[in-house]
Amino acid sequence: MYIYPENLKAKPVLWLWQLRDISIVGIGCLVSVFMLSQLGLVLPSAVTALYGFLSIRLEDTSILDFIKHACAFFLTKQQFYEWGHN
């Protein structure tokens, strides 16, 4: 059974993630398992789990989107203020 997005313009979503996020988490899991079994590193598993948690979508927004917009507003994009009389 296929569930099509509204008007075929919305991004495809599976469960609570977009398909792009599921593929990133899947590849991250494969790399994490390899790093854990061969090198004993747990950090890639933690980063993958953190990304998976931050990319959960509810009502077409995620925590990761909010963090990206907040960093852009406060850190990377220049704010323009115009002072004067109307």
mmCIF file as gemmi writes it, N, C-alpha and C atoms, coordinates in Angstrom:
data_model
loop_
_atom_site.group_PDB
_atom_site.id
_atom_site.type_symbol
_atom_site.label_atom_id
_atom_site.label_alt_id
_atom_site.label_comp_id
_atom_site.label_asym_id
_atom_site.label_entity_id
_atom_site.label_seq_id
_atom_site.pdbx_PDB_ins_code
_atom_site.Cartn_x
_atom_site.Cartn_y
_atom_site.Cartn_z
_atom_site.occupancy
_atom_site.B_iso_or_equiv
_atom_site.pdbx_formal_charge
_atom_site.auth_seq_id
_atom_site.auth_asym_id
_atom_site.pdbx_PDB_model_num
ATOM 1 N N . MET Axp A 1 ? 0.84 -1.17 0 1 0 ? 1 A 1
ATOM 2 C CA . MET Axp A 1 ? 0 0 0 1 0 ? 1 A 1
ATOM 3 C C . MET Axp A 1 ? 0.893 1.243 0 1 0 ? 1 A 1
ATOM 4 N N . TYR Axp A 2 ? 0.632 2.158 -0.893 1 0 ? 2 A 1
ATOM 5 C CA . TYR Axp A 2 ? 1.381 3.397 -0.992 1 0 ? 2 A 1
ATOM 6 C C . TYR Axp A 2 ? 0.545 4.543 -0.441 1 0 ? 2 A 1
ATOM 7 N N . ILE Axp A 3 ? 1.181 5.415 0.306 1 0 ? 3 A 1
ATOM 8 C CA . ILE Axp A 3 ? 0.513 6.608 0.809 1 0 ? 3 A 1
ATOM 9 C C . ILE Axp A 3 ? 1.178 7.796 0.132 1 0 ? 3 A 1
ATOM 10 N N . TYR Axp A 4 ? 0.418 8.476 -0.704 1 0 ? 4 A 1
ATOM 11 C CA . TYR Axp A 4 ? 0.971 9.597 -1.453 1 0 ? 4 A 1
ATOM 12 C C . TYR Axp A 4 ? 0.861 10.879 -0.637 1 0 ? 4 A 1
ATOM 13 N N . PRO Axp A 5 ? 1.863 11.758 -0.738 1 0 ? 5 A 1
ATOM 14 C CA . PRO Axp A 5 ? 1.771 13.041 -0.045 1 0 ? 5 A 1
ATOM 15 C C . PRO Axp A 5 ? 0.671 13.911 -0.641 1 0 ? 5 A 1
ATOM 16 N N . GLU Axp A 6 ? 0.233 14.901 0.109 1 0 ? 6 A 1
ATOM 17 C CA . GLU Axp A 6 ? -0.85 15.764 -0.354 1 0 ? 6 A 1
ATOM 18 C C . GLU Axp A 6 ? -0.44 16.488 -1.632 1 0 ? 6 A 1
ATOM 19 N N . ASN Axp A 7 ? -1.286 16.386 -2.657 1 0 ? 7 A 1
ATOM 20 C CA . ASN Axp A 7 ? -1.088 17.053 -3.946 1 0 ? 7 A 1
ATOM 21 C C . ASN Axp A 7 ? 0.248 16.713 -4.606 1 0 ? 7 A 1
ATOM 22 N N . LEU Axp A 8 ? 0.883 15.671 -4.173 1 0 ? 8 A 1
ATOM 23 C CA . LEU Axp A 8 ? 2.168 15.211 -4.692 1 0 ? 8 A 1
ATOM 24 C C . LEU Axp A 8 ? 3.254 16.283 -4.618 1 0 ? 8 A 1
ATOM 25 N N . LYS Axp A 9 ? 3.099 17.269 -3.731 1 0 ? 9 A 1
ATOM 26 C CA . LYS Axp A 9 ? 4.099 18.32 -3.567 1 0 ? 9 A 1
ATOM 27 C C . LYS Axp A 9 ? 4.833 18.203 -2.247 1 0 ? 9 A 1
ATOM 28 N N . ALA Axp A 10 ? 4.284 17.507 -1.282 1 0 ? 10 A 1
ATOM 29 C CA . ALA Axp A 10 ? 4.934 17.356 0.013 1 0 ? 10 A 1
ATOM 30 C C . ALA Axp A 10 ? 6.053 16.322 -0.098 1 0 ? 10 A 1
ATOM 31 N N . LYS Axp A 11 ? 7.013 16.424 0.793 1 0 ? 11 A 1
ATOM 32 C CA . LYS Axp A 11 ? 8.121 15.47 0.794 1 0 ? 11 A 1
ATOM 33 C C . LYS Axp A 11 ? 7.631 14.132 1.338 1 0 ? 11 A 1
ATOM 34 N N . PRO Axp A 12 ? 8.149 13.006 0.799 1 0 ? 12 A 1
ATOM 35 C CA . PRO Axp A 12 ? 7.707 11.696 1.27 1 0 ? 12 A 1
ATOM 36 C C . PRO Axp A 12 ? 8.156 11.435 2.707 1 0 ? 12 A 1
ATOM 37 N N . VAL Axp A 13 ? 7.228 10.926 3.517 1 0 ? 13 A 1
ATOM 38 C CA . VAL Axp A 13 ? 7.475 10.693 4.936 1 0 ? 13 A 1
ATOM 39 C C . VAL Axp A 13 ? 7.139 9.242 5.257 1 0 ? 13 A 1
ATOM 40 N N . LEU Axp A 14 ? 7.987 8.602 6.035 1 0 ? 14 A 1
ATOM 41 C CA . LEU Axp A 14 ? 7.743 7.249 6.506 1 0 ? 14 A 1
ATOM 42 C C . LEU Axp A 14 ? 7.841 7.272 8.019 1 0 ? 14 A 1
ATOM 43 N N . TRP Axp A 15 ? 6.776 6.887 8.679 1 0 ? 15 A 1
ATOM 44 C CA . TRP Axp A 15 ? 6.635 6.983 10.127 1 0 ? 15 A 1
ATOM 45 C C . TRP Axp A 15 ? 6.815 8.427 10.569 1 0 ? 15 A 1
ATOM 46 N N . LEU Axp A 16 ? 7.844 8.749 11.308 1 0 ? 16 A 1
ATOM 47 C CA . LEU Axp A 16 ? 8.029 10.12 11.79 1 0 ? 16 A 1
ATOM 48 C C . LEU Axp A 16 ? 9.205 10.829 11.123 1 0 ? 16 A 1
ATOM 49 N N . TRP Axp A 17 ? 9.791 10.222 10.09 1 0 ? 17 A 1
ATOM 50 C CA . TRP Axp A 17 ? 10.959 10.799 9.435 1 0 ? 17 A 1
ATOM 51 C C . TRP Axp A 17 ? 10.704 10.963 7.951 1 0 ? 17 A 1
ATOM 52 N N . GLN Axp A 18 ? 11.429 11.9 7.34 1 0 ? 18 A 1
ATOM 53 C CA . GLN Axp A 18 ? 11.444 11.979 5.882 1 0 ? 18 A 1
ATOM 54 C C . GLN Axp A 18 ? 12.34 10.857 5.376 1 0 ? 18 A 1
ATOM 55 N N . LEU Axp A 19 ? 12.15 10.462 4.139 1 0 ? 19 A 1
ATOM 56 C CA . LEU Axp A 19 ? 12.931 9.349 3.595 1 0 ? 19 A 1
ATOM 57 C C . LEU Axp A 19 ? 14.417 9.677 3.549 1 0 ? 19 A 1
ATOM 58 N N . ARG Axp A 20 ? 14.764 10.946 3.339 1 0 ? 20 A 1
ATOM 59 C CA . ARG Axp A 20 ? 16.176 11.35 3.351 1 0 ? 20 A 1
ATOM 60 C C . ARG Axp A 20 ? 16.779 11.097 4.728 1 0 ? 20 A 1
ATOM 61 N N . ASP Axp A 21 ? 16.033 11.422 5.787 1 0 ? 21 A 1
ATOM 62 C CA . ASP Axp A 21 ? 16.529 11.216 7.144 1 0 ? 21 A 1
ATOM 63 C C . ASP Axp A 21 ? 16.663 9.73 7.473 1 0 ? 21 A 1
ATOM 64 N N . ILE Axp A 22 ? 15.731 8.926 6.985 1 0 ? 22 A 1
ATOM 65 C CA . ILE Axp A 22 ? 15.817 7.479 7.222 1 0 ? 22 A 1
ATOM 66 C C . ILE Axp A 22 ? 17.056 6.905 6.551 1 0 ? 22 A 1
ATOM 67 N N . SER Axp A 23 ? 17.365 7.378 5.338 1 0 ? 23 A 1
ATOM 68 C CA . SER Axp A 23 ? 18.558 6.859 4.658 1 0 ? 23 A 1
ATOM 69 C C . SER Axp A 23 ? 19.827 7.307 5.376 1 0 ? 23 A 1
ATOM 70 N N . ILE Axp A 24 ? 19.862 8.536 5.875 1 0 ? 24 A 1
ATOM 71 C CA . ILE Axp A 24 ? 21.035 9.005 6.618 1 0 ? 24 A 1
ATOM 72 C C . ILE Axp A 24 ? 21.214 8.197 7.9 1 0 ? 24 A 1
ATOM 73 N N . VAL Axp A 25 ? 20.124 7.952 8.623 1 0 ? 25 A 1
ATOM 74 C CA . VAL Axp A 25 ? 20.204 7.166 9.857 1 0 ? 25 A 1
ATOM 75 C C . VAL Axp A 25 ? 20.607 5.725 9.548 1 0 ? 25 A 1
ATOM 76 N N . GLY Axp A 26 ? 20.093 5.162 8.45 1 0 ? 26 A 1
ATOM 77 C CA . GLY Axp A 26 ? 20.46 3.796 8.07 1 0 ? 26 A 1
ATOM 78 C C . GLY Axp A 26 ? 21.94 3.662 7.746 1 0 ? 26 A 1
ATOM 79 N N . ILE Axp A 27 ? 22.461 4.586 6.957 1 0 ? 27 A 1
ATOM 80 C CA . ILE Axp A 27 ? 23.898 4.56 6.636 1 0 ? 27 A 1
ATOM 81 C C . ILE Axp A 27 ? 24.713 4.813 7.896 1 0 ? 27 A 1
ATOM 82 N N . GLY Axp A 28 ? 24.244 5.73 8.737 1 0 ? 28 A 1
ATOM 83 C CA . GLY Axp A 28 ? 24.925 5.994 10.01 1 0 ? 28 A 1
ATOM 84 C C . GLY Axp A 28 ? 24.958 4.771 10.901 1 0 ? 28 A 1
ATOM 85 N N . CYS Axp A 29 ? 23.868 4 10.91 1 0 ? 29 A 1
ATOM 86 C CA . CYS Axp A 29 ? 23.837 2.766 11.707 1 0 ? 29 A 1
ATOM 87 C C . CYS Axp A 29 ? 24.852 1.745 11.186 1 0 ? 29 A 1
ATOM 88 N N . LEU Axp A 30 ? 24.938 1.616 9.865 1 0 ? 30 A 1
ATOM 89 C CA . LEU Axp A 30 ? 25.911 0.68 9.305 1 0 ? 30 A 1
ATOM 90 C C . LEU Axp A 30 ? 27.339 1.076 9.664 1 0 ? 30 A 1
ATOM 91 N N . VAL Axp A 31 ? 27.649 2.365 9.514 1 0 ? 31 A 1
ATOM 92 C CA . VAL Axp A 31 ? 28.983 2.849 9.864 1 0 ? 31 A 1
ATOM 93 C C . VAL Axp A 31 ? 29.223 2.685 11.363 1 0 ? 31 A 1
ATOM 94 N N . SER Axp A 32 ? 28.208 2.958 12.177 1 0 ? 32 A 1
ATOM 95 C CA . SER Axp A 32 ? 28.351 2.85 13.627 1 0 ? 32 A 1
ATOM 96 C C . SER Axp A 32 ? 28.62 1.418 14.071 1 0 ? 32 A 1
ATOM 97 N N . VAL Axp A 33 ? 27.912 0.474 13.477 1 0 ? 33 A 1
ATOM 98 C CA . VAL Axp A 33 ? 28.125 -0.934 13.826 1 0 ? 33 A 1
ATOM 99 C C . VAL Axp A 33 ? 29.527 -1.362 13.428 1 0 ? 33 A 1
ATOM 100 N N . PHE Axp A 34 ? 29.978 -0.93 12.246 1 0 ? 34 A 1
ATOM 101 C CA . PHE Axp A 34 ? 31.337 -1.257 11.815 1 0 ? 34 A 1
ATOM 102 C C . PHE Axp A 34 ? 32.366 -0.657 12.767 1 0 ? 34 A 1
ATOM 103 N N . MET Axp A 35 ? 32.199 0.62 13.114 1 0 ? 35 A 1
ATOM 104 C CA . MET Axp A 35 ? 33.163 1.285 14.008 1 0 ? 35 A 1
ATOM 105 C C . MET Axp A 35 ? 33.155 0.649 15.4 1 0 ? 35 A 1
ATOM 106 N N . LEU Axp A 36 ? 31.98 0.262 15.872 1 0 ? 36 A 1
ATOM 107 C CA . LEU Axp A 36 ? 31.892 -0.357 17.192 1 0 ? 36 A 1
ATOM 108 C C . LEU Axp A 36 ? 32.538 -1.734 17.199 1 0 ? 36 A 1
ATOM 109 N N . SER Axp A 37 ? 32.296 -2.524 16.15 1 0 ? 37 A 1
ATOM 110 C CA . SER Axp A 37 ? 32.832 -3.887 16.145 1 0 ? 37 A 1
ATOM 111 C C . SER Axp A 37 ? 34.334 -3.923 15.851 1 0 ? 37 A 1
ATOM 112 N N . GLN Axp A 38 ? 34.814 -3.049 14.984 1 0 ? 38 A 1
ATOM 113 C CA . GLN Axp A 38 ? 36.214 -3.109 14.594 1 0 ? 38 A 1
ATOM 114 C C . GLN Axp A 38 ? 37.132 -2.252 15.46 1 0 ? 38 A 1
ATOM 115 N N . LEU Axp A 39 ? 36.651 -1.077 15.859 1 0 ? 39 A 1
ATOM 116 C CA . LEU Axp A 39 ? 37.509 -0.146 16.58 1 0 ? 39 A 1
ATOM 117 C C . LEU Axp A 39 ? 37.08 0.088 18.034 1 0 ? 39 A 1
ATOM 118 N N . GLY Axp A 40 ? 35.878 -0.357 18.369 1 0 ? 40 A 1
ATOM 119 C CA . GLY Axp A 40 ? 35.386 -0.177 19.726 1 0 ? 40 A 1
ATOM 120 C C . GLY Axp A 40 ? 34.942 1.248 20.038 1 0 ? 40 A 1
ATOM 121 N N . LEU Axp A 41 ? 34.648 2.042 19.001 1 0 ? 41 A 1
ATOM 122 C CA . LEU Axp A 41 ? 34.214 3.426 19.201 1 0 ? 41 A 1
ATOM 123 C C . LEU Axp A 41 ? 32.697 3.497 19.329 1 0 ? 41 A 1
ATOM 124 N N . VAL Axp A 42 ? 32.228 4.166 20.363 1 0 ? 42 A 1
ATOM 125 C CA . VAL Axp A 42 ? 30.789 4.296 20.607 1 0 ? 42 A 1
ATOM 126 C C . VAL Axp A 42 ? 30.263 5.643 20.096 1 0 ? 42 A 1
ATOM 127 N N . LEU Axp A 43 ? 31.144 6.612 19.869 1 0 ? 43 A 1
ATOM 128 C CA . LEU Axp A 43 ? 30.741 7.957 19.463 1 0 ? 43 A 1
ATOM 129 C C . LEU Axp A 43 ? 29.897 7.984 18.184 1 0 ? 43 A 1
ATOM 130 N N . PRO Axp A 44 ? 30.234 7.232 17.131 1 0 ? 44 A 1
ATOM 131 C CA . PRO Axp A 44 ? 29.373 7.262 15.938 1 0 ? 44 A 1
ATOM 132 C C . PRO Axp A 44 ? 27.954 6.774 16.212 1 0 ? 44 A 1
ATOM 133 N N . SER Axp A 45 ? 27.799 5.819 17.112 1 0 ? 45 A 1
ATOM 134 C CA . SER Axp A 45 ? 26.459 5.351 17.476 1 0 ? 45 A 1
ATOM 135 C C . SER Axp A 45 ? 25.677 6.451 18.179 1 0 ? 45 A 1
ATOM 136 N N . ALA Axp A 46 ? 26.339 7.195 19.045 1 0 ? 46 A 1
ATOM 137 C CA . ALA Axp A 46 ? 25.678 8.288 19.762 1 0 ? 46 A 1
ATOM 138 C C . ALA Axp A 46 ? 25.286 9.409 18.805 1 0 ? 46 A 1
ATOM 139 N N . VAL Axp A 47 ? 26.157 9.726 17.855 1 0 ? 47 A 1
ATOM 140 C CA . VAL Axp A 47 ? 25.852 10.776 16.883 1 0 ? 47 A 1
ATOM 141 C C . VAL Axp A 47 ? 24.679 10.359 15.997 1 0 ? 47 A 1
ATOM 142 N N . THR Axp A 48 ? 24.648 9.11 15.577 1 0 ? 48 A 1
ATOM 143 C CA . THR Axp A 48 ? 23.549 8.611 14.755 1 0 ? 48 A 1
ATOM 144 C C . THR Axp A 48 ? 22.235 8.625 15.519 1 0 ? 48 A 1
ATOM 145 N N . ALA Axp A 49 ? 22.263 8.198 16.771 1 0 ? 49 A 1
ATOM 146 C CA . ALA Axp A 49 ? 21.054 8.222 17.591 1 0 ? 49 A 1
ATOM 147 C C . ALA Axp A 49 ? 20.578 9.651 17.836 1 0 ? 49 A 1
ATOM 148 N N . LEU Axp A 50 ? 21.501 10.57 18.057 1 0 ? 50 A 1
ATOM 149 C CA . LEU Axp A 50 ? 21.144 11.973 18.261 1 0 ? 50 A 1
ATOM 150 C C . LEU Axp A 50 ? 20.513 12.556 17.001 1 0 ? 50 A 1
ATOM 151 N N . TYR Axp A 51 ? 21.1 12.277 15.84 1 0 ? 51 A 1
ATOM 152 C CA . TYR Axp A 51 ? 20.521 12.758 14.584 1 0 ? 51 A 1
ATOM 153 C C . TYR Axp A 51 ? 19.131 12.161 14.371 1 0 ? 51 A 1
ATOM 154 N N . GLY Axp A 52 ? 18.967 10.883 14.662 1 0 ? 52 A 1
ATOM 155 C CA . GLY Axp A 52 ? 17.664 10.243 14.519 1 0 ? 52 A 1
ATOM 156 C C . GLY Axp A 52 ? 16.621 10.887 15.413 1 0 ? 52 A 1
ATOM 157 N N . PHE Axp A 53 ? 17 11.25 16.637 1 0 ? 53 A 1
ATOM 158 C CA . PHE Axp A 53 ? 16.058 11.892 17.55 1 0 ? 53 A 1
ATOM 159 C C . PHE Axp A 53 ? 15.73 13.308 17.097 1 0 ? 53 A 1
ATOM 160 N N . LEU Axp A 54 ? 16.747 14.059 16.681 1 0 ? 54 A 1
ATOM 161 C CA . LEU Axp A 54 ? 16.523 15.457 16.293 1 0 ? 54 A 1
ATOM 162 C C . LEU Axp A 54 ? 15.772 15.597 14.978 1 0 ? 54 A 1
ATOM 163 N N . SER Axp A 55 ? 15.761 14.569 14.149 1 0 ? 55 A 1
ATOM 164 C CA . SER Axp A 55 ? 15.097 14.664 12.853 1 0 ? 55 A 1
ATOM 165 C C . SER Axp A 55 ? 13.675 14.107 12.861 1 0 ? 55 A 1
ATOM 166 N N . ILE Axp A 56 ? 13.134 13.76 14.02 1 0 ? 56 A 1
ATOM 167 C CA . ILE Axp A 56 ? 11.74 13.314 14.102 1 0 ? 56 A 1
ATOM 168 C C . ILE Axp A 56 ? 10.84 14.471 13.707 1 0 ? 56 A 1
ATOM 169 N N . ARG Axp A 57 ? 9.906 14.216 12.807 1 0 ? 57 A 1
ATOM 170 C CA . ARG Axp A 57 ? 9.01 15.263 12.313 1 0 ? 57 A 1
ATOM 171 C C . ARG Axp A 57 ? 7.626 15.115 12.928 1 0 ? 57 A 1
ATOM 172 N N . LEU Axp A 58 ? 7.15 16.207 13.505 1 0 ? 58 A 1
ATOM 173 C CA . LEU Axp A 58 ? 5.772 16.302 13.975 1 0 ? 58 A 1
ATOM 174 C C . LEU Axp A 58 ? 5.189 17.581 13.402 1 0 ? 58 A 1
ATOM 175 N N . GLU Axp A 59 ? 4.052 17.469 12.744 1 0 ? 59 A 1
ATOM 176 C CA . GLU Axp A 59 ? 3.382 18.602 12.118 1 0 ? 59 A 1
ATOM 177 C C . GLU Axp A 59 ? 4.321 19.355 11.171 1 0 ? 59 A 1
ATOM 178 N N . ASP Axp A 60 ? 5.044 18.63 10.349 1 0 ? 60 A 1
ATOM 179 C CA . ASP Axp A 60 ? 5.918 19.149 9.3 1 0 ? 60 A 1
ATOM 180 C C . ASP Axp A 60 ? 7.073 20.005 9.806 1 0 ? 60 A 1
ATOM 181 N N . THR Axp A 61 ? 7.518 19.794 11.016 1 0 ? 61 A 1
ATOM 182 C CA . THR Axp A 61 ? 8.704 20.468 11.523 1 0 ? 61 A 1
ATOM 183 C C . THR Axp A 61 ? 9.451 19.524 12.456 1 0 ? 61 A 1
ATOM 184 N N . SER Axp A 62 ? 10.746 19.774 12.61 1 0 ? 62 A 1
ATOM 185 C CA . SER Axp A 62 ? 11.549 18.932 13.492 1 0 ? 62 A 1
ATOM 186 C C . SER Axp A 62 ? 12.416 19.805 14.379 1 0 ? 62 A 1
ATOM 187 N N . ILE Axp A 63 ? 12.98 19.207 15.396 1 0 ? 63 A 1
ATOM 188 C CA . ILE Axp A 63 ? 13.873 19.928 16.295 1 0 ? 63 A 1
ATOM 189 C C . ILE Axp A 63 ? 15.106 20.389 15.528 1 0 ? 63 A 1
ATOM 190 N N . LEU Axp A 64 ? 15.58 19.576 14.612 1 0 ? 64 A 1
ATOM 191 C CA . LEU Axp A 64 ? 16.751 19.92 13.811 1 0 ? 64 A 1
ATOM 192 C C . LEU Axp A 64 ? 16.49 21.157 12.954 1 0 ? 64 A 1
ATOM 193 N N . ASP Axp A 65 ? 15.288 21.267 12.369 1 0 ? 65 A 1
ATOM 194 C CA . ASP Axp A 65 ? 14.931 22.46 11.603 1 0 ? 65 A 1
ATOM 195 C C . ASP Axp A 65 ? 14.935 23.699 12.493 1 0 ? 65 A 1
ATOM 196 N N . PHE Axp A 66 ? 14.376 23.563 13.692 1 0 ? 66 A 1
ATOM 197 C CA . PHE Axp A 66 ? 14.348 24.694 14.623 1 0 ? 66 A 1
ATOM 198 C C . PHE Axp A 66 ? 15.763 25.134 14.99 1 0 ? 66 A 1
ATOM 199 N N . ILE Axp A 67 ? 16.655 24.184 15.249 1 0 ? 67 A 1
ATOM 200 C CA . ILE Axp A 67 ? 18.039 24.517 15.599 1 0 ? 67 A 1
ATOM 201 C C . ILE Axp A 67 ? 18.733 25.198 14.415 1 0 ? 67 A 1
ATOM 202 N N . LYS Axp A 68 ? 18.5 24.704 13.194 1 0 ? 68 A 1
ATOM 203 C CA . LYS Axp A 68 ? 19.099 25.328 12.006 1 0 ? 68 A 1
ATOM 204 C C . LYS Axp A 68 ? 18.628 26.769 11.84 1 0 ? 68 A 1
ATOM 205 N N . HIS Axp A 69 ? 17.318 27.005 11.992 1 0 ? 69 A 1
ATOM 206 C CA . HIS Axp A 69 ? 16.78 28.351 11.841 1 0 ? 69 A 1
ATOM 207 C C . HIS Axp A 69 ? 17.266 29.271 12.956 1 0 ? 69 A 1
ATOM 208 N N . ALA Axp A 70 ? 17.364 28.759 14.168 1 0 ? 70 A 1
ATOM 209 C CA . ALA Axp A 70 ? 17.843 29.574 15.283 1 0 ? 70 A 1
ATOM 210 C C . ALA Axp A 70 ? 19.307 29.96 15.09 1 0 ? 70 A 1
ATOM 211 N N . CYS Axp A 71 ? 20.141 29.023 14.643 1 0 ? 71 A 1
ATOM 212 C CA . CYS Axp A 71 ? 21.556 29.335 14.389 1 0 ? 71 A 1
ATOM 213 C C . CYS Axp A 71 ? 21.689 30.344 13.252 1 0 ? 71 A 1
ATOM 214 N N . ALA Axp A 72 ? 20.875 30.191 12.22 1 0 ? 72 A 1
ATOM 215 C CA . ALA Axp A 72 ? 20.924 31.151 11.114 1 0 ? 72 A 1
ATOM 216 C C . ALA Axp A 72 ? 20.502 32.534 11.596 1 0 ? 72 A 1
ATOM 217 N N . PHE Axp A 73 ? 19.486 32.611 12.427 1 0 ? 73 A 1
ATOM 218 C CA . PHE Axp A 73 ? 19.003 33.905 12.897 1 0 ? 73 A 1
ATOM 219 C C . PHE Axp A 73 ? 19.995 34.573 13.828 1 0 ? 73 A 1
ATOM 220 N N . PHE Axp A 74 ? 20.54 33.82 14.769 1 0 ? 74 A 1
ATOM 221 C CA . PHE Axp A 74 ? 21.399 34.418 15.784 1 0 ? 74 A 1
ATOM 222 C C . PHE Axp A 74 ? 22.877 34.486 15.39 1 0 ? 74 A 1
ATOM 223 N N . LEU Axp A 75 ? 23.345 33.595 14.519 1 0 ? 75 A 1
ATOM 224 C CA . LEU Axp A 75 ? 24.781 33.511 14.272 1 0 ? 75 A 1
ATOM 225 C C . LEU Axp A 75 ? 25.215 33.841 12.853 1 0 ? 75 A 1
ATOM 226 N N . THR Axp A 76 ? 24.58 33.264 11.844 1 0 ? 76 A 1
ATOM 227 C CA . THR Axp A 76 ? 25.164 33.324 10.507 1 0 ? 76 A 1
ATOM 228 C C . THR Axp A 76 ? 24.58 34.399 9.601 1 0 ? 76 A 1
ATOM 229 N N . LYS Axp A 77 ? 23.311 34.728 9.725 1 0 ? 77 A 1
ATOM 230 C CA . LYS Axp A 77 ? 22.719 35.72 8.834 1 0 ? 77 A 1
ATOM 231 C C . LYS Axp A 77 ? 22.73 37.088 9.49 1 0 ? 77 A 1
ATOM 232 N N . GLN Axp A 78 ? 23.031 38.084 8.682 1 0 ? 78 A 1
ATOM 233 C CA . GLN Axp A 78 ? 23.085 39.44 9.187 1 0 ? 78 A 1
ATOM 234 C C . GLN Axp A 78 ? 21.673 39.97 9.41 1 0 ? 78 A 1
ATOM 235 N N . GLN Axp A 79 ? 21.478 40.598 10.545 1 0 ? 79 A 1
ATOM 236 C CA . GLN Axp A 79 ? 20.203 41.218 10.856 1 0 ? 79 A 1
ATOM 237 C C . GLN Axp A 79 ? 20.253 42.677 10.412 1 0 ? 79 A 1
ATOM 238 N N . PHE Axp A 80 ? 19.171 43.149 9.836 1 0 ? 80 A 1
ATOM 239 C CA . PHE Axp A 80 ? 19.118 44.518 9.342 1 0 ? 80 A 1
ATOM 240 C C . PHE Axp A 80 ? 18.033 45.261 10.096 1 0 ? 80 A 1
ATOM 241 N N . TYR Axp A 81 ? 18.418 46.301 10.781 1 0 ? 81 A 1
ATOM 242 C CA . TYR Axp A 81 ? 17.481 47.117 11.53 1 0 ? 81 A 1
ATOM 243 C C . TYR Axp A 81 ? 17.519 48.54 10.961 1 0 ? 81 A 1
ATOM 244 N N . GLU Axp A 82 ? 16.375 49.103 10.747 1 0 ? 82 A 1
ATOM 245 C CA . GLU Axp A 82 ? 16.293 50.454 10.219 1 0 ? 82 A 1
ATOM 246 C C . GLU Axp A 82 ? 15.574 51.328 11.233 1 0 ? 82 A 1
ATOM 247 N N . TRP Axp A 83 ? 16.287 52.316 11.759 1 0 ? 83 A 1
ATOM 248 C CA . TRP Axp A 83 ? 15.732 53.21 12.753 1 0 ? 83 A 1
ATOM 249 C C . TRP Axp A 83 ? 15.338 54.52 12.069 1 0 ? 83 A 1
ATOM 250 N N . GLY Axp A 84 ? 14.191 54.991 12.383 1 0 ? 84 A 1
ATOM 251 C CA . GLY Axp A 84 ? 13.78 56.264 11.805 1 0 ? 84 A 1
ATOM 252 C C . GLY Axp A 84 ? 12.316 56.557 12.101 1 0 ? 84 A 1
ATOM 253 N N . HIS Axp A 85 ? 11.882 57.721 11.682 1 0 ? 85 A 1
ATOM 254 C CA . HIS Axp A 85 ? 10.495 58.125 11.883 1 0 ? 85 A 1
ATOM 255 C C . HIS Axp A 85 ? 9.658 57.663 10.713 1 0 ? 85 A 1
ATOM 256 N N . ASN Axp A 86 ? 8.43 57.331 10.992 1 0 ? 86 A 1
ATOM 257 C CA . ASN Axp A 86 ? 7.515 56.9 9.927 1 0 ? 86 A 1
ATOM 258 C C . ASN Axp A 86 ? 6.851 58.076 9.29 1 0 ? 86 A 1
